[in-house]
Amino acid sequence: MRTIIPRRFNFSSCFVCGPDNLRGLHLVFEREGDQVFSTFTLPFEYGGYGTVLHGGLTSTVLDETMAWAVYGVLDRLSMTTSLHIQFIRPARCGEPLNVTGEVRSSDGQVAVAHAELRDAAGLLLAEGTGSMRFVSNRAIERIARAG
């Protein structure tokens, strides 16, 4: 059974998951077992070529999903230190999309996470792997204030 991952930190303006970001994507992540999930439909203004979701936003969604996998499964905040994305098929604005993420490995400082973006029929559209460095709550708050 999937359960919504609680937001314990007050970062409500995040572009991908922040409920208070007027231009954001507003993704909500759920956990089931050792995976996190989100289903969403993005409006046409997020397109690159026609209805094709901009590749930078595809990368952003995969990156955010990996961070939520670390948070939802390991209960750790993280920041991406490397990211590899493979684009397989076009993701389309205006159509339901599903993203899943999982932690592949972790040690005391870094997790390696993986995420996949699929269409409603289950076809793989893009996937990514990232190295996610663990950071303390205090460091995240300090970084957020520095801007």
C-alpha positions in Angstrom: 0.0 0.0 0.0 1.3 3.4 -0.9 1.5 6.2 1.7 2.3 9.8 1.2 5.8 10.7 2.4 5.3 13.5 5.0 7.0 16.9 4.5 8.9 17.5 7.7 10.8 20.5 6.5 9.4 23.9 5.6 10.7 24.0 2.0 7.3 24.8 0.5 8.7 26.8 -2.4 10.6 23.9 -4.1 10.1 24.1 -7.9 9.3 20.4 -8.2 7.5 19.5 -4.9 6.7 22.8 -3.2 2.9 23.3 -2.7 3.5 27.1 -2.4 5.4 27.6 -5.7 2.9 29.1 -8.1 5.0 28.1 -11.2 6.1 24.8 -9.7 5.3 21.2 -10.7 3.6 20.3 -7.4 4.6 16.7 -7.4 3.5 14.6 -4.3 5.6 11.6 -3.5 4.4 8.3 -2.0 6.3 5.4 -0.7 5.6 1.7 -1.1 8.3 -0.7 0.2 11.7 0.6 -0.9 10.4 2.8 -3.8 8.9 6.2 -4.1 6.3 7.2 -6.7 4.6 10.2 -8.1 1.9 10.5 -10.9 1.4 13.9 -12.5 0.4 15.7 -15.7 2.4 18.7 -16.7 0.8 21.6 -18.7 1.8 22.4 -22.2 3.9 25.5 -21.2 6.5 23.1 -19.9 7.1 21.8 -23.4 10.3 22.1 -25.5 9.3 21.0 -29.0 5.5 21.1 -29.3 4.1 18.8 -26.6 7.4 17.1 -25.8 8.4 17.8 -22.2 11.5 19.9 -22.0 14.6 17.7 -21.4 15.7 19.9 -18.6 12.4 19.4 -16.8 12.6 15.6 -17.4 16.0 15.7 -15.8 14.7 17.8 -12.9 11.9 15.4 -12.2 14.2 12.4 -12.2 16.7 14.3 -9.9 13.9 15.3 -7.5 12.6 11.7 -7.4 16.0 10.4 -6.5 16.2 12.9 -3.6 12.8 11.8 -2.4 13.9 8.2 -2.6 16.8 9.0 -0.2 14.5 11.0 2.0 11.6 8.6 1.9 13.5 5.4 2.3 16.6 6.4 4.3 15.1 9.3 6.1 18.1 11.5 5.1 18.3 14.8 3.2 20.6 14.9 0.3 22.0 17.0 -2.5 22.9 15.7 -5.9 26.7 15.5 -6.7 26.4 13.8 -10.0 23.6 13.0 -12.4 23.3 10.8 -15.5 20.1 10.9 -17.5 19.2 8.7 -20.5 16.4 9.9 -22.7 14.6 7.0 -24.4 11.3 8.3 -25.7 9.6 11.7 -25.7 7.6 12.5 -22.5 4.5 14.5 -23.4 2.9 17.5 -21.7 -0.8 17.1 -21.1 -0.5 13.3 -20.6 -0.2 11.4 -17.3 3.3 10.5 -16.3 4.6 8.2 -13.6 8.0 8.5 -11.9 9.6 5.9 -9.5 12.7 6.1 -7.5 14.8 3.8 -5.4 18.1 3.8 -3.5 20.5 1.3 -5.1 23.3 1.6 -2.5 24.4 3.9 0.4 27.2 4.4 2.9 27.6 6.9 5.7 28.0 9.9 3.3 26.5 9.1 -0.1 23.6 7.2 -1.7 23.3 6.1 -5.3 19.7 6.4 -6.4 17.9 5.5 -9.6 14.7 6.9 -11.1 12.5 6.1 -14.1 9.9 8.1 -15.9 7.1 6.2 -17.7 3.9 7.0 -19.6 0.5 5.8 -18.5 1.0 2.6 -20.6 4.2 1.9 -18.7 6.6 2.6 -21.5 10.0 3.8 -20.2 10.6 7.4 -21.4 13.8 8.4 -19.4 15.9 7.1 -16.5 18.6 8.5 -14.4 21.1 7.6 -11.8 22.6 10.0 -9.3 25.0 10.3 -6.5 23.3 11.9 -3.5 25.5 13.3 -0.7 23.8 13.3 2.7 23.5 16.7 4.4 22.2 17.7 7.8 19.0 19.5 8.4 21.1 22.4 9.7 23.2 22.6 6.5 20.1 22.6 4.3 18.6 25.5 6.3 21.9 27.4 6.1 22.1 26.8 2.3 18.5 27.9 1.9 19.2 31.2 3.8 22.3 32.0 1.9 20.4 32.9 -1.3 
